[in-house]
């Protein structure tokens, strides 16, 4: 830990292959999840800032399926 304690977290992050926006349709998200994504960053269109994450479970819950605890 001492070797990395002064390094910035950006050195360890991986840029996502796909991102979606708050107005992305559920179908588009399902297609990305079907292609193998586990969760997808949601970024604001205007600023590019992260506003959340969406997962397969989130979509299932939104569609009224199982997945809620």
QUIVEN-V289230 format. One line per field, one symbol per residue. phi: phi as a letter, one per 30 degrees, with the letter a starting at -180 (. if undefined). psi: psi as a letter, one per 30 degrees, with the letter a starting at -180 (. if undefined). burial: b if it has 16 or more other C-alpha atoms within 10 Angstrom, else e. A space follows every 10 residues. Layout:
BEGIN
phi->???
psi->???
burial->???
END
This chain:
BEGIN
phi->.ddcdcdddd dcdcdddbbb cecddeddde dddddjddbb dcbdddcidd clbbbededd dddiddkdd
psi->effffglkff fflkkkekll lfgkleeeee eeefffkelk kkkkeefgkk fakkleeeee eefgalfk.
burial->eeeeeeeeee eeeeeeeebb beeeeeeebe ebbeeebebb bbbeeeeeee eeebebeebe eeeeeeeee
END
